Amino acid sequence: MPRVGVPELLIILVIVVLIFGVGKLPEVGSSLGKAIRGFREETTVKPAEKPEAKEEKKD
């Protein structure tokens, strides 16, 4: 997997600034952080919260 270095991050930042503008950056960053946090919470299952095996339907 290729690594993302400083030049690549700067190019991405410039593109984001051009698309959203400087004023929207804090809002975009906050929304992105909340989305990542929510994704992590939903994908990690704690042992105490594991869903029980689903019952098979009897025909």
PDB file with SEQRES, HELIX, SHEET and CRYST1 records, atoms N, CA, C and O in Angstrom:
SEQRES   1 A   59  MET PRO ARG VAL GLY VAL PRO GLU LEU LEU ILE ILE LEU          
SEQRES   2 A   59  VAL ILE VAL VAL LEU ILE PHE GLY VAL GLY LYS LEU PRO          
SEQRES   3 A   59  GLU VAL GLY SER SER LEU GLY LYS ALA ILE ARG GLY PHE          
SEQRES   4 A   59  ARG GLU GLU THR THR VAL LYS PRO ALA GLU LYS PRO GLU          
SEQRES   5 A   59  ALA LYS GLU GLU LYS LYS ASP                                  
HELIX    1 AA1 VAL A    6  PHE A   20  1                                  15    
HELIX    2 AA2 VAL A   22  LYS A   24  5                                   3    
HELIX    3 AA3 LEU A   25  THR A   43  1                                  19    
HELIX    4 AA4 PRO A   47  GLU A   49  5                                   3    
CRYST1    1.000    1.000    1.000  90.00  90.00  90.00 P 1           1          
ATOM      1  N   MET A   1       0.856  -1.173   0.000  1.00  0.00           N  
ATOM      2  CA  MET A   1       0.000   0.000   0.000  1.00  0.00           C  
ATOM      3  C   MET A   1       0.898   1.231   0.000  1.00  0.00           C  
ATOM      4  O   MET A   1       1.781   1.359   0.848  1.00  0.00           O  
ATOM      5  N   PRO A   2       0.673   2.134  -0.948  1.00  0.00           N  
ATOM      6  CA  PRO A   2       1.523   3.324  -1.006  1.00  0.00           C  
ATOM      7  C   PRO A   2       1.268   4.250   0.181  1.00  0.00           C  
ATOM      8  O   PRO A   2       0.149   4.368   0.681  1.00  0.00           O  
ATOM      9  N   ARG A   3       2.314   4.881   0.599  1.00  0.00           N  
ATOM     10  CA  ARG A   3       2.200   5.815   1.722  1.00  0.00           C  
ATOM     11  C   ARG A   3       1.877   7.213   1.199  1.00  0.00           C  
ATOM     12  O   ARG A   3       2.295   7.597   0.106  1.00  0.00           O  
ATOM     13  N   VAL A   4       1.132   7.956   1.995  1.00  0.00           N  
ATOM     14  CA  VAL A   4       0.784   9.327   1.639  1.00  0.00           C  
ATOM     15  C   VAL A   4       1.784  10.238   2.336  1.00  0.00           C  
ATOM     16  O   VAL A   4       1.855  10.279   3.565  1.00  0.00           O  
ATOM     17  N   GLY A   5       2.552  10.966   1.538  1.00  0.00           N  
ATOM     18  CA  GLY A   5       3.571  11.848   2.090  1.00  0.00           C  
ATOM     19  C   GLY A   5       3.089  13.281   2.160  1.00  0.00           C  
ATOM     20  O   GLY A   5       1.922  13.576   1.902  1.00  0.00           O  
ATOM     21  N   VAL A   6       4.002  14.160   2.512  1.00  0.00           N  
ATOM     22  CA  VAL A   6       3.683  15.580   2.651  1.00  0.00           C  
ATOM     23  C   VAL A   6       3.233  16.204   1.325  1.00  0.00           C  
ATOM     24  O   VAL A   6       2.236  16.925   1.314  1.00  0.00           O  
ATOM     25  N   PRO A   7       3.925  15.957   0.211  1.00  0.00           N  
ATOM     26  CA  PRO A   7       3.463  16.575  -1.049  1.00  0.00           C  
ATOM     27  C   PRO A   7       2.040  16.164  -1.430  1.00  0.00           C  
ATOM     28  O   PRO A   7       1.255  16.983  -1.907  1.00  0.00           O  
ATOM     29  N   GLU A   8       1.719  14.891  -1.214  1.00  0.00           N  
ATOM     30  CA  GLU A   8       0.372  14.427  -1.540  1.00  0.00           C  
ATOM     31  C   GLU A   8      -0.680  15.088  -0.643  1.00  0.00           C  
ATOM     32  O   GLU A   8      -1.757  15.464  -1.107  1.00  0.00           O  
ATOM     33  N   LEU A   9      -0.355  15.224   0.645  1.00  0.00           N  
ATOM     34  CA  LEU A   9      -1.293  15.884   1.565  1.00  0.00           C  
ATOM     35  C   LEU A   9      -1.508  17.341   1.191  1.00  0.00           C  
ATOM     36  O   LEU A   9      -2.627  17.846   1.286  1.00  0.00           O  
ATOM     37  N   LEU A  10      -0.456  18.019   0.769  1.00  0.00           N  
ATOM     38  CA  LEU A  10      -0.602  19.419   0.346  1.00  0.00           C  
ATOM     39  C   LEU A  10      -1.477  19.541  -0.894  1.00  0.00           C  
ATOM     40  O   LEU A  10      -2.295  20.456  -0.990  1.00  0.00           O  
ATOM     41  N   ILE A  11      -1.313  18.631  -1.834  1.00  0.00           N  
ATOM     42  CA  ILE A  11      -2.158  18.657  -3.039  1.00  0.00           C  
ATOM     43  C   ILE A  11      -3.615  18.428  -2.667  1.00  0.00           C  
ATOM     44  O   ILE A  11      -4.499  19.116  -3.178  1.00  0.00           O  
ATOM     45  N   ILE A  12      -3.873  17.475  -1.788  1.00  0.00           N  
ATOM     46  CA  ILE A  12      -5.242  17.206  -1.339  1.00  0.00           C  
ATOM     47  C   ILE A  12      -5.821  18.418  -0.626  1.00  0.00           C  
ATOM     48  O   ILE A  12      -6.982  18.765  -0.846  1.00  0.00           O  
ATOM     49  N   LEU A  13      -5.030  19.070   0.228  1.00  0.00           N  
ATOM     50  CA  LEU A  13      -5.490  20.257   0.945  1.00  0.00           C  
ATOM     51  C   LEU A  13      -5.841  21.388  -0.014  1.00  0.00           C  
ATOM     52  O   LEU A  13      -6.853  22.063   0.174  1.00  0.00           O  
ATOM     53  N   VAL A  14      -5.026  21.602  -1.031  1.00  0.00           N  
ATOM     54  CA  VAL A  14      -5.302  22.646  -2.022  1.00  0.00           C  
ATOM     55  C   VAL A  14      -6.603  22.351  -2.762  1.00  0.00           C  
ATOM     56  O   VAL A  14      -7.404  23.258  -2.990  1.00  0.00           O  
ATOM     57  N   ILE A  15      -6.818  21.108  -3.133  1.00  0.00           N  
ATOM     58  CA  ILE A  15      -8.051  20.743  -3.836  1.00  0.00           C  
ATOM     59  C   ILE A  15      -9.267  20.959  -2.939  1.00  0.00           C  
ATOM     60  O   ILE A  15     -10.295  21.453  -3.402  1.00  0.00           O  
ATOM     61  N   VAL A  16      -9.162  20.595  -1.668  1.00  0.00           N  
ATOM     62  CA  VAL A  16     -10.271  20.780  -0.732  1.00  0.00           C  
ATOM     63  C   VAL A  16     -10.575  22.264  -0.548  1.00  0.00           C  
ATOM     64  O   VAL A  16     -11.741  22.655  -0.498  1.00  0.00           O  
ATOM     65  N   VAL A  17      -9.536  23.089  -0.446  1.00  0.00           N  
ATOM     66  CA  VAL A  17      -9.738  24.537  -0.291  1.00  0.00           C  
ATOM     67  C   VAL A  17     -10.412  25.103  -1.530  1.00  0.00           C  
ATOM     68  O   VAL A  17     -11.296  25.952  -1.418  1.00  0.00           O  
ATOM     69  N   LEU A  18     -10.011  24.649  -2.703  1.00  0.00           N  
ATOM     70  CA  LEU A  18     -10.633  25.141  -3.935  1.00  0.00           C  
ATOM     71  C   LEU A  18     -12.096  24.735  -4.035  1.00  0.00           C  
ATOM     72  O   LEU A  18     -12.921  25.502  -4.530  1.00  0.00           O  
ATOM     73  N   ILE A  19     -12.418  23.547  -3.574  1.00  0.00           N  
ATOM     74  CA  ILE A  19     -13.798  23.062  -3.678  1.00  0.00           C  
ATOM     75  C   ILE A  19     -14.696  23.705  -2.627  1.00  0.00           C  
ATOM     76  O   ILE A  19     -15.772  24.203  -2.958  1.00  0.00           O  
ATOM     77  N   PHE A  20     -14.270  23.700  -1.363  1.00  0.00           N  
ATOM     78  CA  PHE A  20     -15.146  24.143  -0.280  1.00  0.00           C  
ATOM     79  C   PHE A  20     -14.905  25.576   0.165  1.00  0.00           C  
ATOM     80  O   PHE A  20     -15.812  26.200   0.716  1.00  0.00           O  
ATOM     81  N   GLY A  21     -13.727  26.114  -0.054  1.00  0.00           N  
ATOM     82  CA  GLY A  21     -13.414  27.453   0.425  1.00  0.00           C  
ATOM     83  C   GLY A  21     -12.863  27.399   1.843  1.00  0.00           C  
ATOM     84  O   GLY A  21     -13.076  26.427   2.569  1.00  0.00           O  
ATOM     85  N   VAL A  22     -12.155  28.449   2.226  1.00  0.00           N  
ATOM     86  CA  VAL A  22     -11.492  28.486   3.527  1.00  0.00           C  
ATOM     87  C   VAL A  22     -12.500  28.522   4.673  1.00  0.00           C  
ATOM     88  O   VAL A  22     -12.250  27.933   5.724  1.00  0.00           O  
ATOM     89  N   GLY A  23     -13.612  29.186   4.497  1.00  0.00           N  
ATOM     90  CA  GLY A  23     -14.604  29.329   5.561  1.00  0.00           C  
ATOM     91  C   GLY A  23     -15.283  28.032   5.951  1.00  0.00           C  
ATOM     92  O   GLY A  23     -15.708  27.882   7.096  1.00  0.00           O  
ATOM     93  N   LYS A  24     -15.396  27.088   5.023  1.00  0.00           N  
ATOM     94  CA  LYS A  24     -16.095  25.825   5.291  1.00  0.00           C  
ATOM     95  C   LYS A  24     -15.175  24.741   5.829  1.00  0.00           C  
ATOM     96  O   LYS A  24     -15.665  23.689   6.239  1.00  0.00           O  
ATOM     97  N   LEU A  25     -13.858  24.953   5.846  1.00  0.00           N  
ATOM     98  CA  LEU A  25     -12.929  23.903   6.270  1.00  0.00           C  
ATOM     99  C   LEU A  25     -13.194  23.374   7.679  1.00  0.00           C  
ATOM    100  O   LEU A  25     -13.185  22.157   7.864  1.00  0.00           O  
ATOM    101  N   PRO A  26     -13.430  24.228   8.687  1.00  0.00           N  
ATOM    102  CA  PRO A  26     -13.708  23.671  10.023  1.00  0.00           C  
ATOM    103  C   PRO A  26     -14.969  22.798  10.055  1.00  0.00           C  
ATOM    104  O   PRO A  26     -15.008  21.776  10.739  1.00  0.00           O  
ATOM    105  N   GLU A  27     -15.980  23.207   9.320  1.00  0.00           N  
ATOM    106  CA  GLU A  27     -17.218  22.439   9.269  1.00  0.00           C  
ATOM    107  C   GLU A  27     -16.995  21.094   8.576  1.00  0.00           C  
ATOM    108  O   GLU A  27     -17.504  20.067   9.026  1.00  0.00           O  
ATOM    109  N   VAL A  28     -16.237  21.105   7.489  1.00  0.00           N  
ATOM    110  CA  VAL A  28     -15.947  19.866   6.759  1.00  0.00           C  
ATOM    111  C   VAL A  28     -15.110  18.933   7.631  1.00  0.00           C  
ATOM    112  O   VAL A  28     -15.373  17.731   7.678  1.00  0.00           O  
ATOM    113  N   GLY A  29     -14.117  19.468   8.313  1.00  0.00           N  
ATOM    114  CA  GLY A  29     -13.275  18.657   9.196  1.00  0.00           C  
ATOM    115  C   GLY A  29     -14.061  18.049  10.336  1.00  0.00           C  
ATOM    116  O   GLY A  29     -13.861  16.885  10.682  1.00  0.00           O  
ATOM    117  N   SER A  30     -14.948  18.824  10.917  1.00  0.00           N  
ATOM    118  CA  SER A  30     -15.775  18.323  12.012  1.00  0.00           C  
ATOM    119  C   SER A  30     -16.698  17.203  11.531  1.00  0.00           C  
ATOM    120  O   SER A  30     -16.836  16.179  12.200  1.00  0.00           O  
ATOM    121  N   SER A  31     -17.320  17.396  10.385  1.00  0.00           N  
ATOM    122  CA  SER A  31     -18.212  16.374   9.842  1.00  0.00           C  
ATOM    123  C   SER A  31     -17.449  15.096   9.511  1.00  0.00           C  
ATOM    124  O   SER A  31     -17.935  13.994   9.763  1.00  0.00           O  
ATOM    125  N   LEU A  32     -16.267  15.246   8.952  1.00  0.00           N  
ATOM    126  CA  LEU A  32     -15.453  14.084   8.616  1.00  0.00           C  
ATOM    127  C   LEU A  32     -15.043  13.330   9.880  1.00  0.00           C  
ATOM    128  O   LEU A  32     -15.070  12.099   9.905  1.00  0.00           O  
ATOM    129  N   GLY A  33     -14.666  14.056  10.918  1.00  0.00           N  
ATOM    130  CA  GLY A  33     -14.289  13.430  12.184  1.00  0.00           C  
ATOM    131  C   GLY A  33     -15.439  12.674  12.813  1.00  0.00           C  
ATOM    132  O   GLY A  33     -15.253  11.570  13.324  1.00  0.00           O  
ATOM    133  N   LYS A  34     -16.629  13.258  12.783  1.00  0.00           N  
ATOM    134  CA  LYS A  34     -17.812  12.578  13.336  1.00  0.00           C  
ATOM    135  C   LYS A  34     -18.144  11.325  12.535  1.00  0.00           C  
ATOM    136  O   LYS A  34     -18.537  10.307  13.105  1.00  0.00           O  
ATOM    137  N   ALA A  35     -17.987  11.398  11.220  1.00  0.00           N  
ATOM    138  CA  ALA A  35     -18.276  10.240  10.381  1.00  0.00           C  
ATOM    139  C   ALA A  35     -17.300   9.103  10.658  1.00  0.00           C  
ATOM    140  O   ALA A  35     -17.706   7.945  10.761  1.00  0.00           O  
ATOM    141  N   ILE A  36     -16.021   9.427  10.779  1.00  0.00           N  
ATOM    142  CA  ILE A  36     -15.017   8.403  11.065  1.00  0.00           C  
ATOM    143  C   ILE A  36     -15.247   7.798  12.439  1.00  0.00           C  
ATOM    144  O   ILE A  36     -15.145   6.582  12.605  1.00  0.00           O  
ATOM    145  N   ARG A  37     -15.556   8.630  13.426  1.00  0.00           N  
ATOM    146  CA  ARG A  37     -15.810   8.141  14.781  1.00  0.00           C  
ATOM    147  C   ARG A  37     -17.021   7.205  14.796  1.00  0.00           C  
ATOM    148  O   ARG A  37     -16.984   6.148  15.426  1.00  0.00           O  
ATOM    149  N   GLY A  38     -18.079   7.591  14.110  1.00  0.00           N  
ATOM    150  CA  GLY A  38     -19.273   6.745  14.047  1.00  0.00           C  
ATOM    151  C   GLY A  38     -19.000   5.429  13.348  1.00  0.00           C  
ATOM    152  O   GLY A  38     -19.503   4.386  13.765  1.00  0.00           O  
ATOM    153  N   PHE A  39     -18.204   5.468  12.282  1.00  0.00           N  
ATOM    154  CA  PHE A  39     -17.858   4.246  11.564  1.00  0.00           C  
ATOM    155  C   PHE A  39     -17.064   3.309  12.461  1.00  0.00           C  
ATOM    156  O   PHE A  39     -17.326   2.107  12.485  1.00  0.00           O  
ATOM    157  N   ARG A  40     -16.111   3.837  13.187  1.00  0.00           N  
ATOM    158  CA  ARG A  40     -15.304   3.007  14.085  1.00  0.00           C  
ATOM    159  C   ARG A  40     -16.157   2.393  15.189  1.00  0.00           C  
ATOM    160  O   ARG A  40     -15.976   1.225  15.534  1.00  0.00           O  
ATOM    161  N   GLU A  41     -17.084   3.168  15.744  1.00  0.00           N  
ATOM    162  CA  GLU A  41     -17.942   2.653  16.806  1.00  0.00           C  
ATOM    163  C   GLU A  41     -18.833   1.516  16.299  1.00  0.00           C  
ATOM    164  O   GLU A  41     -19.087   0.554  17.024  1.00  0.00           O  
ATOM    165  N   GLU A  42     -19.301   1.627  15.069  1.00  0.00           N  
ATOM    166  CA  GLU A  42     -20.195   0.605  14.527  1.00  0.00           C  
ATOM    167  C   GLU A  42     -19.451  -0.642  14.066  1.00  0.00           C  
ATOM    168  O   GLU A  42     -20.028  -1.729  14.055  1.00  0.00           O  
ATOM    169  N   THR A  43     -18.192  -0.510  13.690  1.00  0.00           N  
ATOM    170  CA  THR A  43     -17.465  -1.671  13.192  1.00  0.00           C  
ATOM    171  C   THR A  43     -16.765  -2.454  14.287  1.00  0.00           C  
ATOM    172  O   THR A  43     -16.438  -3.623  14.081  1.00  0.00           O  
ATOM    173  N   THR A  44     -16.524  -1.857  15.437  1.00  0.00           N  
ATOM    174  CA  THR A  44     -15.896  -2.594  16.530  1.00  0.00           C  
ATOM    175  C   THR A  44     -16.992  -3.090  17.463  1.00  0.00           C  
ATOM    176  O   THR A  44     -17.815  -2.315  17.950  1.00  0.00           O  
ATOM    177  N   VAL A  45     -16.984  -4.388  17.698  1.00  0.00           N  
ATOM    178  CA  VAL A  45     -17.982  -4.995  18.571  1.00  0.00           C  
ATOM    179  C   VAL A  45     -17.270  -5.462  19.830  1.00  0.00           C  
ATOM    180  O   VAL A  45     -16.339  -6.265  19.770  1.00  0.00           O  
ATOM    181  N   LYS A  46     -17.704  -4.966  20.938  1.00  0.00           N  
ATOM    182  CA  LYS A  46     -17.132  -5.368  22.216  1.00  0.00           C  
ATOM    183  C   LYS A  46     -17.673  -6.752  22.579  1.00  0.00           C  
ATOM    184  O   LYS A  46     -18.796  -7.088  22.204  1.00  0.00           O  
ATOM    185  N   PRO A  47     -16.898  -7.555  23.296  1.00  0.00           N  
ATOM    186  CA  PRO A  47     -17.354  -8.908  23.629  1.00  0.00           C  
ATOM    187  C   PRO A  47     -18.702  -8.957  24.340  1.00  0.00           C  
ATOM    188  O   PRO A  47     -19.482  -9.881  24.111  1.00  0.00           O  
ATOM    189  N   ALA A  48     -18.987  -7.993  25.187  1.00  0.00           N  
ATOM    190  CA  ALA A  48     -20.254  -7.991  25.919  1.00  0.00           C  
ATOM    191  C   ALA A  48     -21.427  -7.605  25.021  1.00  0.00           C  
ATOM    192  O   ALA A  48     -22.578  -7.873  25.362  1.00  0.00           O  
ATOM    193  N   GLU A  49     -21.149  -6.980  23.879  1.00  0.00           N  
ATOM    194  CA  GLU A  49     -22.218  -6.492  23.014  1.00  0.00           C  
ATOM    195  C   GLU A  49     -22.414  -7.338  21.761  1.00  0.00           C  
ATOM    196  O   GLU A  49     -23.158  -6.937  20.866  1.00  0.00           O  
ATOM    197  N   LYS A  50     -21.763  -8.503  21.676  1.00  0.00           N  
ATOM    198  CA  LYS A  50     -21.890  -9.327  20.479  1.00  0.00           C  
ATOM    199  C   LYS A  50     -23.337  -9.764  20.317  1.00  0.00           C  
ATOM    200  O   LYS A  50     -23.975 -10.203  21.274  1.00  0.00           O  
ATOM    201  N   PRO A  51     -23.847  -9.641  19.100  1.00  0.00           N  
ATOM    202  CA  PRO A  51     -25.229 -10.087  18.872  1.00  0.00           C  
ATOM    203  C   PRO A  51     -25.310 -11.602  18.967  1.00  0.00           C  
ATOM    204  O   PRO A  51     -24.394 -12.317  18.559  1.00  0.00           O  
ATOM    205  N   GLU A  52     -26.397 -12.067  19.501  1.00  0.00           N  
ATOM    206  CA  GLU A  52     -26.586 -13.507  19.643  1.00  0.00           C  
ATOM    207  C   GLU A  52     -26.859 -14.101  18.282  1.00  0.00           C  
ATOM    208  O   GLU A  52     -27.302 -13.410  17.365  1.00  0.00           O  
ATOM    209  N   ALA A  53     -26.596 -15.363  18.160  1.00  0.00           N  
ATOM    210  CA  ALA A  53     -26.808 -16.052  16.889  1.00  0.00           C  
ATOM    211  C   ALA A  53     -28.283 -15.947  16.507  1.00  0.00           C  
ATOM    212  O   ALA A  53     -29.179 -16.150  17.326  1.00  0.00           O  
ATOM    213  N   LYS A  54     -28.498 -15.624  15.235  1.00  0.00           N  
ATOM    214  CA  LYS A  54     -29.880 -15.503  14.757  1.00  0.00           C  
ATOM    215  C   LYS A  54     -30.493 -16.891  14.623  1.00  0.00           C  
ATOM    216  O   LYS A  54     -29.852 -17.845  14.184  1.00  0.00           O  
ATOM    217  N   GLU A  55     -31.745 -16.961  15.016  1.00  0.00           N  
ATOM    218  CA  GLU A  55     -32.436 -18.226  14.899  1.00  0.00           C  
ATOM    219  C   GLU A  55     -32.820 -18.459  13.438  1.00  0.00           C  
ATOM    220  O   GLU A  55     -33.269 -17.549  12.741  1.00  0.00           O  
ATOM    221  N   GLU A  56     -32.630 -19.707  12.996  1.00  0.00           N  
ATOM    222  CA  GLU A  56     -33.009 -20.038  11.630  1.00  0.00           C  
ATOM    223  C   GLU A  56     -34.511 -20.214  11.549  1.00  0.00           C  
ATOM    224  O   GLU A  56     -35.156 -20.717  12.469  1.00  0.00           O  
ATOM    225  N   LYS A  57     -35.045 -19.784  10.419  1.00  0.00           N  
ATOM    226  CA  LYS A  57     -36.492 -19.931  10.210  1.00  0.00           C  
ATOM    227  C   LYS A  57     -36.809 -21.391   9.902  1.00  0.00           C  
ATOM    228  O   LYS A  57     -36.120 -22.047   9.120  1.00  0.00           O  
ATOM    229  N   LYS A  58     -37.862 -21.874  10.533  1.00  0.00           N  
ATOM    230  CA  LYS A  58     -38.313 -23.230  10.257  1.00  0.00           C  
ATOM    231  C   LYS A  58     -39.437 -23.141   9.242  1.00  0.00           C  
ATOM    232  O   LYS A  58     -40.411 -22.413   9.435  1.00  0.00           O  
ATOM    233  N   ASP A  59     -39.290 -23.895   8.152  1.00  0.00           N  
ATOM    234  CA  ASP A  59     -40.324 -23.898   7.104  1.00  0.00           C  
ATOM    235  C   ASP A  59     -41.340 -24.938   7.348  1.00  0.00           C  
ATOM    236  O   ASP A  59     -42.280 -25.079   6.565  1.00  0.00           O  
TER     237      ASP A  59                                                      
END                                                                             
